[in-house]
Amino acid sequence: MPSSNSLSGSVMCHAMWARDGRRLADFYAEALGTEVRETYPDAEGNEAACAFYVGRSMYLFYTSPSYTAPNWPEEELPFHMDLMFTDVEAAERRLLEMGAAKPAHQPGGAHWTVLLDPSGQPFCIHGSR
């Protein structure tokens, strides 16, 4: 049931960090059929973040030299992305060619497949519903 208060909104941006934000932005942009459209500099003018849009949602990827990938599945994830594809088997092959890795631990059975993006962050792929 919708809330009657004045607080309602939508997600504007999904932000992620990696040692190489540009590489991660390019990876997800290609996976989602788009390309990086915006870059943002740090105080010295170096590329610090890269963004693309899917619909009205922005996906923003920051470069962080101190980023370390989660030790999954031993550590719980604070968040992750789930991507959906019409041909999930072909998508898996393509994502692996693009630099993803497939860990041995696959808790989704036939429902989803876990991959690791180039930064080491787990994400899931599903077939279209």
N, CA, C and O atoms as a printed pandas DataFrame, in Angstrom:
     atom_number atom_name residue_name chain_id  residue_number  x_coord  y_coord  z_coord
0              1         N          MET        A               1    0.842   -1.168    0.000
1              2        CA          MET        A               1    0.000    0.000    0.000
2              3         C          MET        A               1    0.890    1.235    0.000
3              4         O          MET        A               1    1.817    1.314    0.806
4              5         N          PRO        A               2    0.636    2.207   -0.885
5              6        CA          PRO        A               2    1.461    3.412   -0.930
6              7         C          PRO        A               2    1.371    4.196    0.370
7              8         O          PRO        A               2    0.326    4.243    1.019
8              9         N          SER        A               3    2.482    4.804    0.730
9             10        CA          SER        A               3    2.536    5.632    1.927
10            11         C          SER        A               3    1.821    6.949    1.678
11            12         O          SER        A               3    1.831    7.473    0.564
12            13         N          SER        A               4    1.214    7.469    2.702
13            14        CA          SER        A               4    0.510    8.746    2.554
14            15         C          SER        A               4    1.414    9.934    2.881
15            16         O          SER        A               4    0.978   11.080    2.775
16            17         N          ASN        A               5    2.659    9.684    3.274
17            18        CA          ASN        A               5    3.536   10.809    3.570
18            19         C          ASN        A               5    4.129   11.377    2.284
19            20         O          ASN        A               5    3.911   10.835    1.200
20            21         N          SER        A               6    4.864   12.447    2.407
21            22        CA          SER        A               6    5.395   13.133    1.228
22            23         C          SER        A               6    6.690   12.517    0.713
23            24         O          SER        A               6    7.242   12.993   -0.279
24            25         N          LEU        A               7    7.184   11.474    1.362
25            26        CA          LEU        A               7    8.420   10.845    0.910
26            27         C          LEU        A               7    8.112    9.737   -0.097
27            28         O          LEU        A               7    7.629    8.663    0.260
28            29         N          SER        A               8    8.396   10.022   -1.325
29            30        CA          SER        A               8    8.335    9.001   -2.358
30            31         C          SER        A               8    9.404    9.363   -3.364
31            32         O          SER        A               8    9.681   10.544   -3.575
32            33         N          GLY        A               9    9.987    8.401   -3.965
33            34        CA          GLY        A               9   11.074    8.704   -4.886
34            35         C          GLY        A               9   11.393    7.513   -5.748
35            36         O          GLY        A               9   10.664    6.521   -5.773
36            37         N          SER        A              10   12.485    7.629   -6.446
37            38        CA          SER        A              10   12.957    6.556   -7.296
38            39         C          SER        A              10   14.481    6.570   -7.272
39            40         O          SER        A              10   15.095    7.549   -6.848
40            41         N          VAL        A              11   15.078    5.494   -7.724
41            42        CA          VAL        A              11   16.538    5.403   -7.756
42            43         C          VAL        A              11   17.048    6.198   -8.950
43            44         O          VAL        A              11   16.613    5.983  -10.081
44            45         N          MET        A              12   17.962    7.109   -8.693
45            46        CA          MET        A              12   18.557    7.911   -9.753
46            47         C          MET        A              12   19.865    7.293  -10.244
47            48         O          MET        A              12   20.177    7.334  -11.435
48            49         N          CYS        A              13   20.634    6.713   -9.298
49            50        CA          CYS        A              13   21.979    6.278   -9.635
50            51         C          CYS        A              13   22.350    5.036   -8.836
51            52         O          CYS        A              13   22.005    4.907   -7.662
52            53         N          HIS        A              14   23.054    4.137   -9.489
53            54        CA          HIS        A              14   23.648    2.973   -8.853
54            55         C          HIS        A              14   25.162    3.197   -8.945
55            56         O          HIS        A              14   25.700    3.308  -10.047
56            57         N          ALA        A              15   25.847    3.265   -7.814
57            58        CA          ALA        A              15   27.277    3.565   -7.816
58            59         C          ALA        A              15   28.070    2.359   -7.327
59            60         O          ALA        A              15   27.670    1.671   -6.388
60            61         N          MET        A              16   29.209    2.116   -7.987
61            62        CA          MET        A              16   30.097    1.018   -7.613
62            63         C          MET        A              16   31.537    1.529   -7.630
63            64         O          MET        A              16   31.864    2.489   -8.327
64            65         N          TRP        A              17   32.381    0.868   -6.853
65            66        CA          TRP        A              17   33.783    1.221   -6.793
66            67         C          TRP        A              17   34.617    0.049   -7.286
67            68         O          TRP        A              17   34.213   -1.109   -7.179
68            69         N          ALA        A              18   35.776    0.367   -7.824
69            70        CA          ALA        A              18   36.718   -0.643   -8.305
70            71         C          ALA        A              18   38.103   -0.008   -8.378
71            72         O          ALA        A              18   38.228    1.216   -8.341
72            73         N          ARG        A              19   39.122   -0.815   -8.480
73            74        CA          ARG        A              19   40.472   -0.263   -8.687
74            75         C          ARG        A              19   40.546    0.484  -10.010
75            76         O          ARG        A              19   41.270    1.472  -10.128
76            77         N          ASP        A              20   39.798    0.013  -11.006
77            78        CA          ASP        A              20   39.758    0.650  -12.320
78            79         C          ASP        A              20   38.284    0.873  -12.687
79            80         O          ASP        A              20   37.646    0.021  -13.306
80            81         N          GLY        A              21   37.772    2.020  -12.297
81            82        CA          GLY        A              21   36.369    2.337  -12.545
82            83         C          GLY        A              21   36.021    2.357  -14.024
83            84         O          GLY        A              21   34.926    1.949  -14.409
84            85         N          ARG        A              22   36.941    2.826  -14.852
85            86        CA          ARG        A              22   36.674    2.868  -16.297
86            87         C          ARG        A              22   36.506    1.462  -16.867
87            88         O          ARG        A              22   35.588    1.210  -17.647
88            89         N          ARG        A              23   37.381    0.559  -16.482
89            90        CA          ARG        A              23   37.271   -0.817  -16.984
90            91         C          ARG        A              23   35.946   -1.443  -16.568
91            92         O          ARG        A              23   35.294   -2.122  -17.362
92            93         N          LEU        A              24   35.550   -1.210  -15.314
93            94        CA          LEU        A              24   34.298   -1.783  -14.832
94            95         C          LEU        A              24   33.098   -1.140  -15.521
95            96         O          LEU        A              24   32.138   -1.830  -15.865
96            97         N          ALA        A              25   33.147    0.169  -15.724
97            98        CA          ALA        A              25   32.061    0.859  -16.440
98            99         C          ALA        A              25   31.941    0.321  -17.861
99           100         O          ALA        A              25   30.834    0.055  -18.330
100          101         N          ASP        A              26   33.067    0.158  -18.550
101          102        CA          ASP        A              26   33.041   -0.380  -19.911
102          103         C          ASP        A              26   32.472   -1.802  -19.930
103          104         O          ASP        A              26   31.711   -2.152  -20.831
104          105         N          PHE        A              27   32.836   -2.617  -18.945
105          106        CA          PHE        A              27   32.341   -3.990  -18.860
106          107         C          PHE        A              27   30.821   -4.015  -18.752
107          108         O          PHE        A              27   30.146   -4.667  -19.549
108          109         N          TYR        A              28   30.282   -3.299  -17.756
109          110        CA          TYR        A              28   28.830   -3.325  -17.552
110          111         C          TYR        A              28   28.085   -2.617  -18.684
111          112         O          TYR        A              28   26.996   -3.048  -19.063
112          113         N          ALA        A              29   28.645   -1.553  -19.221
113          114        CA          ALA        A              29   27.996   -0.873  -20.346
114          115         C          ALA        A              29   27.864   -1.825  -21.527
115          116         O          ALA        A              29   26.797   -1.914  -22.135
116          117         N          GLU        A              30   28.941   -2.538  -21.857
117          118        CA          GLU        A              30   28.873   -3.491  -22.967
118          119         C          GLU        A              30   27.895   -4.617  -22.655
119          120         O          GLU        A              30   27.134   -5.035  -23.528
120          121         N          ALA        A              31   27.907   -5.110  -21.424
121          122        CA          ALA        A              31   26.983   -6.181  -21.040
122          123         C          ALA        A              31   25.532   -5.754  -21.198
123          124         O          ALA        A              31   24.670   -6.572  -21.521
124          125         N          LEU        A              32   25.264   -4.480  -20.973
125          126        CA          LEU        A              32   23.897   -3.962  -21.033
126          127         C          LEU        A              32   23.577   -3.278  -22.353
127          128         O          LEU        A              32   22.523   -2.658  -22.492
128          129         N          GLY        A              33   24.478   -3.386  -23.323
129          130        CA          GLY        A              33   24.200   -2.891  -24.669
130          131         C          GLY        A              33   24.255   -1.386  -24.824
131          132         O          GLY        A              33   23.511   -0.811  -25.619
132          133         N          THR        A              34   25.130   -0.748  -24.073
133          134        CA          THR        A              34   25.283    0.704  -24.194
134          135         C          THR        A              34   26.763    1.046  -24.104
135          136         O          THR        A              34   27.609    0.161  -24.232
136          137         N          GLU        A              35   27.082    2.290  -23.889
137          138        CA          GLU        A              35   28.481    2.694  -23.737
138          139         C          GLU        A              35   28.583    3.816  -22.724
139          140         O          GLU        A              35   27.604    4.501  -22.431
140          141         N          VAL        A              36   29.785    3.992  -22.195
141          142        CA          VAL        A              36   30.037    5.066  -21.229
142          143         C          VAL        A              36   29.783    6.396  -21.921
143          144         O          VAL        A              36   30.315    6.656  -23.000
144          145         N          ARG        A              37   28.973    7.227  -21.299
145          146        CA          ARG        A              37   28.584    8.512  -21.881
146          147         C          ARG        A              37   29.151    9.721  -21.145
147          148         O          ARG        A              37   29.247   10.808  -21.715
148          149         N          GLU        A              38   29.523    9.536  -19.891
149          150        CA          GLU        A              38   30.001   10.663  -19.090
150          151         C          GLU        A              38   31.205   10.233  -18.263
151          152         O          GLU        A              38   31.296    9.088  -17.818
152          153         N          THR        A              39   32.121   11.167  -18.067
153          154        CA          THR        A              39   33.243   10.951  -17.158
154          155         C          THR        A              39   33.345   12.155  -16.239
155          156         O          THR        A              39   32.943   13.263  -16.594
156          157         N          TYR        A              40   33.886   11.920  -15.061
157          158        CA          TYR        A              40   34.006   12.973  -14.052
158          159         C          TYR        A              40   35.429   12.992  -13.527
159          160         O          TYR        A              40   35.969   11.944  -13.173
160          161         N          PRO        A              41   36.048   14.169  -13.470
161          162        CA          PRO        A              41   37.438   14.257  -13.006
162          163         C          PRO        A              41   37.538   14.407  -11.489
163          164         O          PRO        A              41   36.597   14.827  -10.816
164          165         N          ASP        A              42   38.719   14.047  -10.981
165          166        CA          ASP        A              42   39.020   14.340   -9.581
166          167         C          ASP        A              42   39.597   15.756   -9.492
167          168         O          ASP        A              42   39.598   16.484  -10.485
168          169         N          ALA        A              43   40.078   16.144   -8.336
169          170        CA          ALA        A              43   40.588   17.504   -8.128
170          171         C          ALA        A              43   41.790   17.821   -9.016
171          172         O          ALA        A              43   42.031   18.989   -9.323
172          173         N          GLU        A              44   42.555   16.799   -9.438
173          174        CA          GLU        A              44   43.716   17.003  -10.296
174          175         C          GLU        A              44   43.380   16.881  -11.782
175          176         O          GLU        A              44   44.263   17.010  -12.630
176          177         N          GLY        A              45   42.118   16.635  -12.096
177          178        CA          GLY        A              45   41.710   16.516  -13.489
178          179         C          GLY        A              45   41.786   15.117  -14.063
179          180         O          GLY        A              45   41.513   14.919  -15.247
180          181         N          ASN        A              46   42.155   14.138  -13.244
181          182        CA          ASN        A              46   42.209   12.749  -13.697
182          183         C          ASN        A              46   40.805   12.148  -13.718
183          184         O          ASN        A              46   39.956   12.507  -12.902
184          185         N          GLU        A              47   40.572   11.244  -14.642
185          186        CA          GLU        A              47   39.277   10.572  -14.716
186          187         C          GLU        A              47   39.050    9.780  -13.428
187          188         O          GLU        A              47   39.799    8.850  -13.129
188          189         N          ALA        A              48   38.031   10.142  -12.677
189          190        CA          ALA        A              48   37.765    9.504  -11.390
190          191         C          ALA        A              48   36.512    8.647  -11.403
191          192         O          ALA        A              48   36.388    7.719  -10.605
192          193         N          ALA        A              49   35.586    8.947  -12.296
193          194        CA          ALA        A              49   34.340    8.186  -12.358
194          195         C          ALA        A              49   33.816    8.204  -13.786
195          196         O          ALA        A              49   34.048    9.151  -14.537
196          197         N          CYS        A              50   33.111    7.147  -14.144
197          198        CA          CYS        A              50   32.537    6.999  -15.486
198          199         C          CYS        A              50   31.097    6.545  -15.335
199          200         O          CYS        A              50   30.763    5.794  -14.419
200          201         N          ALA        A              51   30.241    7.012  -16.250
201          202        CA          ALA        A              51   28.820    6.701  -16.117
202          203         C          ALA        A              51   28.186    6.369  -17.457
203          204         O          ALA        A              51   28.637    6.806  -18.515
204          205         N          PHE        A              52   27.125    5.582  -17.372
205          206        CA          PHE        A              52   26.244    5.341  -18.517
206          207         C          PHE        A              52   24.827    5.244  -17.974
207          208         O          PHE        A              52   24.609    5.138  -16.767
208          209         N          TYR        A              53   23.882    5.282  -18.882
209          210        CA          TYR        A              53   22.468    5.214  -18.514
210          211         C          TYR        A              53   21.816    3.997  -19.155
211          212         O          TYR        A              53   22.139    3.615  -20.280
212          213         N          VAL        A              54   20.915    3.412  -18.430
213          214        CA          VAL        A              54   19.989    2.418  -18.965
214          215         C          VAL        A              54   18.610    2.942  -18.575
215          216         O          VAL        A              54   18.258    2.987  -17.396
216          217         N          GLY        A              55   17.845    3.335  -19.577
217          218        CA          GLY        A              55   16.598    4.031  -19.274
218          219         C          GLY        A              55   16.930    5.338  -18.589
219          220         O          GLY        A              55   17.769    6.101  -19.069
220          221         N          ARG        A              56   16.282    5.599  -17.479
221          222        CA          ARG        A              56   16.538    6.830  -16.731
222          223         C          ARG        A              56   17.503    6.630  -15.572
223          224         O          ARG        A              56   17.801    7.575  -14.843
224          225         N          SER        A              57   17.988    5.415  -15.398
225          226        CA          SER        A              57   18.902    5.119  -14.287
226          227         C          SER        A              57   20.352    5.264  -14.726
227          228         O          SER        A              57   20.755    4.772  -15.780
228          229         N          MET        A              58   21.117    5.945  -13.900
229          230        CA          MET        A              58   22.549    6.113  -14.136
230          231         C          MET        A              58   23.305    5.018  -13.396
231          232         O          MET        A              58   22.957    4.658  -12.272
232          233         N          TYR        A              59   24.336    4.498  -14.038
233          234        CA          TYR        A              59   25.264    3.553  -13.424
234          235         C          TYR        A              59   26.616    4.248  -13.401
235          236         O          TYR        A              59   27.167    4.588  -14.448
236          237         N          LEU        A              60   27.148    4.457  -12.193
237          238        CA          LEU        A              60   28.348    5.264  -11.988
238          239         C          LEU        A              60   29.426    4.388  -11.361
239          240         O          LEU        A              60   29.172    3.678  -10.388
240          241         N          PHE        A              61   30.629    4.444  -11.926
241          242        CA          PHE        A              61   31.735    3.585  -11.498
242          243         C          PHE        A              61   32.929    4.445  -11.130
243          244         O          PHE        A              61   33.494    5.140  -11.975
244          245         N          TYR        A              62   33.305    4.392   -9.864
245          246        CA          TYR        A              62   34.411    5.183   -9.332
246          247         C          TYR        A              62   35.694    4.362   -9.304
247          248         O          TYR        A              62   35.666    3.157   -9.055
248          249         N          THR        A              63   36.815    5.025   -9.562
249          250        CA          THR        A              63   38.123    4.413   -9.386
250          251         C          THR        A              63   38.573    4.659   -7.956
251          252         O          THR        A              63   38.576    5.793   -7.477
252          253         N          SER        A              64   38.952    3.580   -7.281
253          254        CA          SER        A              64   39.428    3.667   -5.905
254          255         C          SER        A              64   40.656    2.767   -5.761
255          256         O          SER        A              64   40.526    1.543   -5.765
256          257         N          PRO        A              65   41.851    3.362   -5.634
257          258        CA          PRO        A              65   43.068    2.547   -5.491
258          259         C          PRO        A              65   43.027    1.600   -4.296
259          260         O          PRO        A              65   43.743    0.599   -4.290
260          261         N          SER        A              66   42.205    1.892   -3.282
261          262        CA          SER        A              66   42.152    1.034   -2.094
262          263         C          SER        A              66   41.056   -0.027   -2.174
263          264         O          SER        A              66   40.857   -0.775   -1.217
264          265         N          TYR        A              67   40.344   -0.103   -3.297
265          266        CA          TYR        A              67   39.267   -1.087   -3.424
266          267         C          TYR        A              67   39.810   -2.506   -3.315
267          268         O          TYR        A              67   40.839   -2.834   -3.905
268          269         N          THR        A              68   39.118   -3.330   -2.565
269          270        CA          THR        A              68   39.404   -4.762   -2.530
270          271         C          THR        A              68   38.089   -5.503   -2.745
271          272         O          THR        A              68   37.055   -5.135   -2.188
272          273         N          ALA        A              69   38.145   -6.530   -3.544
273          274        CA          ALA        A              69   36.953   -7.323   -3.821
274          275         C          ALA        A              69   36.509   -8.055   -2.559
275          276         O          ALA        A              69   37.338   -8.412   -1.722
276          277         N          PRO        A              70   35.220   -8.276   -2.422
277          278        CA          PRO        A              70   34.746   -9.029   -1.249
278          279         C          PRO        A              70   35.232  -10.475   -1.309
279          280         O          PRO        A              70   35.422  -11.032   -2.390
280          281         N          ASN        A              71   35.427  -11.060   -0.164
281          282        CA          ASN        A              71   35.831  -12.461   -0.062
282          283         C          ASN        A              71   34.552  -13.303   -0.029
283          284         O          ASN        A              71   34.164  -13.837    1.011
284          285         N          TRP        A              72   33.915  -13.405   -1.188
285          286        CA          TRP        A              72   32.651  -14.104   -1.290
286          287         C          TRP        A              72   32.900  -15.557   -1.670
287          288         O          TRP        A              72   33.746  -15.799   -2.531
288          289         N          PRO        A              73   32.236  -16.518   -1.098
289          290        CA          PRO        A              73   31.017  -16.442   -0.306
290          291         C          PRO        A              73   31.231  -16.368    1.199
291          292         O          PRO        A              73   30.260  -16.349    1.956
292          293         N          GLU        A              74   32.485  -16.326    1.649
293          294        CA          GLU        A              74   32.727  -16.267    3.100
294          295         C          GLU        A              74   32.158  -14.994    3.716
295          296         O          GLU        A              74   31.620  -15.028    4.823
296          297         N          GLU        A              75   32.271  -13.882    3.016
297          298        CA          GLU        A              75   31.735  -12.609    3.509
298          299         C          GLU        A              75   30.404  -12.320    2.815
299          300         O          GLU        A              75   30.245  -12.565    1.619
300          301         N          GLU        A              76   29.462  -11.799    3.581
301          302        CA          GLU        A              76   28.196  -11.404    2.981
302          303         C          GLU        A              76   28.410  -10.164    2.125
303          304         O          GLU        A              76   29.287   -9.347    2.404
304          305         N          LEU        A              77   27.608  -10.035    1.093
305          306        CA          LEU        A              77   27.709   -8.885    0.203
306          307         C          LEU        A              77   26.756   -7.791    0.662
307          308         O          LEU        A              77   25.606   -8.074    0.998
308          309         N          PRO        A              78   27.220   -6.544    0.680
309          310        CA          PRO        A              78   26.307   -5.458    1.026
310          311         C          PRO        A              78   25.292   -5.218   -0.090
311          312         O          PRO        A              78   24.192   -4.728    0.166
312          313         N          PHE        A              79   25.654   -5.558   -1.321
313          314        CA          PHE        A              79   24.764   -5.437   -2.479
314          315         C          PHE        A              79   25.392   -6.191   -3.636
315          316         O          PHE        A              79   26.573   -6.538   -3.606
316          317         N          HIS        A              80   24.593   -6.435   -4.644
317          318        CA          HIS        A              80   25.108   -6.964   -5.902
318          319         C          HIS        A              80   24.078   -6.685   -6.986
319          320         O          HIS        A              80   22.941   -6.317   -6.694
320          321         N          MET        A              81   24.485   -6.863   -8.240
321          322        CA          MET        A              81   23.565   -6.651   -9.351
322          323         C          MET        A              81   23.116   -7.990   -9.918
323          324         O          MET        A              81   23.859   -8.971   -9.907
324          325         N          ASP        A              82   21.902   -8.005  -10.405
325          326        CA          ASP        A              82   21.363   -9.140  -11.149
326          327         C          ASP        A              82   21.032   -8.630  -12.541
327          328         O          ASP        A              82   20.313   -7.643  -12.694
328          329         N          LEU        A              83   21.558   -9.303  -13.552
329          330        CA          LEU        A              83   21.313   -8.928  -14.941
330          331         C          LEU        A              83   20.467  -10.011  -15.595
331          332         O          LEU        A              83   20.613  -11.193  -15.284
332          333         N          MET        A              84   19.587   -9.610  -16.497
333          334        CA          MET        A              84   18.697  -10.547  -17.157
334          335         C          MET        A              84   18.950  -10.526  -18.659
335          336         O          MET        A              84   19.100   -9.461  -19.258
336          337         N          PHE        A              85   18.995  -11.711  -19.262
337          338        CA          PHE        A              85   19.264  -11.855  -20.688
338          339         C          PHE        A              85   18.279  -12.827  -21.318
339          340         O          PHE        A              85   17.827  -13.775  -20.675
340          341         N          THR        A              86   17.953  -12.584  -22.572
341          342        CA          THR        A              86   17.072  -13.479  -23.312
342          343         C          THR        A              86   17.720  -14.842  -23.471
343          344         O          THR        A              86   17.070  -15.866  -23.257
344          345         N          ASP        A              87   18.996  -14.870  -23.845
345          346        CA          ASP        A              87   19.748  -16.113  -24.013
346          347         C          ASP        A              87   20.860  -16.122  -22.964
347          348         O          ASP        A              87   21.965  -15.644  -23.217
348          349         N          VAL        A              88   20.561  -16.662  -21.801
349          350        CA          VAL        A              88   21.490  -16.586  -20.675
350          351         C          VAL        A              88   22.777  -17.375  -20.938
351          352         O          VAL        A              88   23.843  -16.973  -20.471
352          353         N          GLU        A              89   22.701  -18.478  -21.668
353          354        CA          GLU        A              89   23.914  -19.248  -21.958
354          355         C          GLU        A              89   24.862  -18.451  -22.858
355          356         O          GLU        A              89   26.068  -18.410  -22.612
356          357         N          ALA        A              90   24.315  -17.820  -23.897
357          358        CA          ALA        A              90   25.143  -16.993  -24.780
358          359         C          ALA        A              90   25.697  -15.795  -24.016
359          360         O          ALA        A              90   26.848  -15.407  -24.216
360          361         N          ALA        A              91   24.883  -15.210  -23.142
361          362        CA          ALA        A              91   25.339  -14.073  -22.337
362          363         C          ALA        A              91   26.486  -14.498  -21.422
363          364         O          ALA        A              91   27.467  -13.768  -21.276
364          365         N          GLU        A              92   26.367  -15.662  -20.813
365          366        CA          GLU        A              92   27.447  -16.139  -19.940
366          367         C          GLU        A              92   28.748  -16.286  -20.722
367          368         O          GLU        A              92   29.802  -15.839  -20.268
368          369         N          ARG        A              93   28.676  -16.908  -21.890
369          370        CA          ARG        A              93   29.893  -17.057  -22.706
370          371         C          ARG        A              93   30.493  -15.697  -23.036
371          372         O          ARG        A              93   31.704  -15.507  -22.918
372          373         N          ARG        A              94   29.658  -14.753  -23.449
373          374        CA          ARG        A              94   30.146  -13.424  -23.828
374          375         C          ARG        A              94   30.744  -12.693  -22.627
375          376         O          ARG        A              94   31.801  -12.075  -22.749
376          377         N          LEU        A              95   30.090  -12.754  -21.486
377          378        CA          LEU        A              95   30.604  -12.089  -20.282
378          379         C          LEU        A              95   31.950  -12.677  -19.857
379          380         O          LEU        A              95   32.836  -11.944  -19.418
380          381         N          LEU        A              96   32.104  -13.980  -19.985
381          382        CA          LEU        A              96   33.395  -14.608  -19.670
382          383         C          LEU        A              96   34.465  -14.140  -20.648
383          384         O          LEU        A              96   35.604  -13.904  -20.245
384          385         N          GLU        A              97   34.120  -14.002  -21.925
385          386        CA          GLU        A              97   35.067  -13.471  -22.915
386          387         C          GLU        A              97   35.453  -12.033  -22.595
387          388         O          GLU        A              97   36.574  -11.611  -22.882
388          389         N          MET        A              98   34.532  -11.279  -22.003
389          390        CA          MET        A              98   34.757   -9.869  -21.681
390          391         C          MET        A              98   35.559   -9.668  -20.398
391          392         O          MET        A              98   35.912   -8.534  -20.076
392          393         N          GLY        A              99   35.855  -10.731  -19.660
393          394        CA          GLY        A              99   36.668  -10.597  -18.458
394          395         C          GLY        A              99   36.012  -11.033  -17.170
395          396         O          GLY        A              99   36.632  -10.945  -16.110
396          397         N          ALA        A             100   34.770  -11.504  -17.225
397          398        CA          ALA        A             100   34.140  -12.055  -16.021
398          399         C          ALA        A             100   34.768  -13.410  -15.718
399          400         O          ALA        A             100   35.428  -14.005  -16.570
400          401         N          ALA        A             101   34.559  -13.884  -14.511
401          402        CA          ALA        A             101   35.018  -15.214  -14.100
402          403         C          ALA        A             101   33.833  -15.933  -13.461
403          404         O          ALA        A             101   32.927  -15.300  -12.919
404          405         N          LYS        A             102   33.855  -17.258  -13.532
405          406        CA          LYS        A             102   32.780  -18.055  -12.933
406          407         C          LYS        A             102   33.334  -18.803  -11.735
407          408         O          LYS        A             102   34.156  -19.707  -11.888
408          409         N          PRO        A             103   32.882  -18.426  -10.525
409          410        CA          PRO        A             103   33.374  -19.118   -9.334
410          411         C          PRO        A             103   32.760  -20.514   -9.222
411          412         O          PRO        A             103   31.713  -20.790   -9.807
412          413         N          ALA        A             104   33.413  -21.377   -8.472
413          414        CA          ALA        A             104   32.903  -22.736   -8.264
414          415         C          ALA        A             104   31.600  -22.714   -7.472
415          416         O          ALA        A             104   30.703  -23.514   -7.736
416          417         N          HIS        A             105   31.487  -21.808   -6.506
417          418        CA          HIS        A             105   30.285  -21.736   -5.668
418          419         C          HIS        A             105   29.128  -21.149   -6.481
419          420         O          HIS        A             105   29.177  -19.990   -6.893
420          421         N          GLN        A             106   28.100  -21.951   -6.707
421          422        CA          GLN        A             106   26.940  -21.548   -7.505
422          423         C          GLN        A             106   25.665  -21.860   -6.709
423          424         O          GLN        A             106   25.061  -22.916   -6.894
424          425         N          PRO        A             107   25.260  -20.943   -5.825
425          426        CA          PRO        A             107   24.114  -21.226   -4.956
426          427         C          PRO        A             107   22.751  -21.147   -5.646
427          428         O          PRO        A             107   21.745  -21.510   -5.036
428          429         N          GLY        A             108   22.688  -20.694   -6.871
429          430        CA          GLY        A             108   21.398  -20.502   -7.527
430          431         C          GLY        A             108   20.853  -21.717   -8.243
431          432         O          GLY        A             108   19.719  -21.692   -8.722
432          433         N          GLY        A             109   21.641  -22.788   -8.329
433          434        CA          GLY        A             109   21.180  -23.964   -9.052
434          435         C          GLY        A             109   20.808  -23.602  -10.475
435          436         O          GLY        A             109   21.595  -22.967  -11.178
436          437         N          ALA        A             110   19.625  -23.993  -10.911
437          438        CA          ALA        A             110   19.149  -23.699  -12.266
438          439         C          ALA        A             110   18.487  -22.328  -12.360
439          440         O          ALA        A             110   18.059  -21.926  -13.442
440          441         N          HIS        A             111   18.395  -21.606  -11.244
441          442        CA          HIS        A             111   17.672  -20.332  -11.224
442          443         C          HIS        A             111   18.516  -19.142  -11.651
443          444         O          HIS        A             111   18.004  -18.225  -12.293
444          445         N          TRP        A             112   19.798  -19.138  -11.307
445          446        CA          TRP        A             112   20.692  -18.055  -11.702
446          447         C          TRP        A             112   22.127  -18.557  -11.668
447          448         O          TRP        A             112   22.429  -19.592  -11.073
448          449         N          THR        A             113   22.995  -17.807  -12.314
449          450        CA          THR        A             113   24.422  -18.115  -12.336
450          451         C          THR        A             113   25.163  -16.940  -11.740
451          452         O          THR        A             113   24.882  -15.789  -12.073
452          453         N          VAL        A             114   26.109  -17.223  -10.859
453          454        CA          VAL        A             114   26.957  -16.186  -10.278
454          455         C          VAL        A             114   28.215  -16.065  -11.118
455          456         O          VAL        A             114   28.854  -17.065  -11.445
456          457         N          LEU        A             115   28.567  -14.837  -11.464
457          458        CA          LEU        A             115   29.839  -14.531  -12.109
458          459         C          LEU        A             115   30.536  -13.471  -11.276
459          460         O          LEU        A             115   29.908  -12.813  -10.447
460          461         N          LEU        A             116   31.820  -13.304  -11.492
461          462        CA          LEU        A             116   32.588  -12.230  -10.857
462          463         C          LEU        A             116   32.949  -11.244  -11.945
463          464         O          LEU        A             116   33.485  -11.628  -12.984
464          465         N          ASP        A             117   32.660   -9.974  -11.713
465          466        CA          ASP        A             117   33.012   -8.963  -12.709
466          467         C          ASP        A             117   34.523   -8.719  -12.662
467          468         O          ASP        A             117   35.199   -9.277  -11.798
468          469         N          PRO        A             118   35.067   -7.905  -13.563
469          470        CA          PRO        A             118   36.522   -7.695  -13.575
470          471         C          PRO        A             118   37.109   -7.137  -12.279
471          472         O          PRO        A             118   38.318   -7.224  -12.067
472          473         N          SER        A             119   36.269   -6.562  -11.407
473          474        CA          SER        A             119   36.777   -6.069  -10.130
474          475         C          SER        A             119   36.738   -7.140   -9.050
475          476         O          SER        A             119   37.241   -6.926   -7.947
476          477         N          GLY        A             120   36.142   -8.298   -9.358
477          478        CA          GLY        A             120   36.020   -9.373   -8.366
478          479         C          GLY        A             120   34.698   -9.369   -7.628
479          480         O          GLY        A             120   34.471  -10.215   -6.762
480          481         N          GLN        A             121   33.824   -8.436   -7.954
481          482        CA          GLN        A             121   32.514   -8.330   -7.293
482          483         C          GLN        A             121   31.542   -9.338   -7.926
483          484         O          GLN        A             121   31.394   -9.352   -9.148
484          485         N          PRO        A             122   30.881  -10.172   -7.127
485          486        CA          PRO        A             122   29.897  -11.098   -7.679
486          487         C          PRO        A             122   28.683  -10.361   -8.270
487          488         O          PRO        A             122   28.267   -9.317   -7.766
488          489         N          PHE        A             123   28.141  -10.917   -9.326
489          490        CA          PHE        A             123   26.861  -10.487   -9.886
490          491         C          PHE        A             123   26.177  -11.723  -10.432
491          492         O          PHE        A             123   26.832  -12.734  -10.685
492          493         N          CYS        A             124   24.874  -11.656  -10.615
493          494        CA          CYS        A             124   24.122  -12.812  -11.073
494          495         C          CYS        A             124   23.521  -12.541  -12.439
495          496         O          CYS        A             124   23.173  -11.409  -12.774
496          497         N          ILE        A             125   23.407  -13.613  -13.222
497          498        CA          ILE        A             125   22.716  -13.505  -14.504
498          499         C          ILE        A             125   21.538  -14.483  -14.496
499          500         O          ILE        A             125   21.617  -15.582  -13.948
500          501         N          HIS        A             126   20.458  -14.048  -15.117
501          502        CA          HIS        A             126   19.212  -14.801  -15.185
502          503         C          HIS        A             126   18.709  -14.787  -16.619
503          504         O          HIS        A             126   19.071  -13.916  -17.410
504          505         N          GLY        A             127   17.869  -15.763  -16.942
505          506        CA          GLY        A             127   17.158  -15.745  -18.193
506          507         C          GLY        A             127   15.973  -14.803  -18.094
507          508         O          GLY        A             127   15.458  -14.557  -17.003
508          509         N          SER        A             128   15.540  -14.276  -19.231
509          510        CA          SER        A             128   14.373  -13.391  -19.248
510          511         C          SER        A             128   13.149  -14.142  -18.787
511          512         O          SER        A             128   13.019  -15.347  -19.001
512          513         N          ARG        A             129   12.270  -13.426  -18.161
513          514        CA          ARG        A             129   10.994  -14.020  -17.691
514          515         C          ARG        A             129    9.911  -13.761  -18.679
515          516         O          ARG        A             129    8.771  -14.176  -18.468
